[in-house]
Amino acid sequence: MNNSIQAEKIADNARNSISNYCMEECSAYCCRKGYLILSKKEMQLLVKDKEIQLTKEEFIRPLIDGKYSVSLGNSSGSCPSLINSKCTLHKDPKRPLVCKEFPIFITENVVRISDRCPAKKVNKFYSHIRELIDLDYEVV
């Protein structure tokens, strides 16, 4: 198996390893703060019937490249797809790519773990980071 496929499997294992932590300890912090850059289809899937309201309130802003910025700290208090710290799109194969990959992003031989993720701050990824380094990935 090549290194990039192995790295993606390690990243998926790392993401799965924190699912209980996300719901129970940090209460899906990543889905309540910041913003996402999404395609129109991803944005519409995420906000569902709240698109007009969130656009009017300027929590959804069109960008010049046809993408949209969606603020997660909006009038509903979090991502519109989040209910009781659980993502209603988590199992949807069409969910936004950034949601699938968060908090671990792999490009070339670099793995970036988002500083916005509380699990990173409490070192929940330690064993997975070691595996990625062993595959010659730089982890930042």
Secondary structure, DSSP 8 states (H G I E B T S, - for coil): --HHHHHHHHHHHHHHHTHHHHHHTS-SGGGTSSEEEE-HHHHHHHHGGGHHHHHHTTSEEE-TTS-EEEESSSTTSS-TTEETTEETTTT-TTS-HHHHHTTEEEETTEEEE-TT-HHHHTTTTHHHHHHHHHTT-EE-
